[in-house]
């Protein structure tokens, strides 16, 4: 089960259409080469909200660390 819509289309429509969600552990594994800055559950948003949010979904922010100093 799930949608064949792209992520962009899912976010534009503010509906899941059967899309799949990731667990915090899955997000950490997928972005394992990055540093986790924050992960949290989304906030529920009413139907007329311009923002997307479902409380059973997680949102996360990861960053790529700067490379070390250059050596001669």
TAZIKA-V587089 format. One record per run of one state. SS is the DSSP state (H for helix, E for strand, C for the rest). FROM is the first residue (numbers start at 1). TO is the last residue. If there is no record, write none. Layout:
SS & FROM & TO
SS & FROM & TO
//
This chain:
C & 1 & 6
H & 7 & 13
C & 14 & 23
H & 24 & 30
C & 31 & 34
E & 35 & 41
C & 42 & 57
E & 58 & 63
C & 64 & 72
//
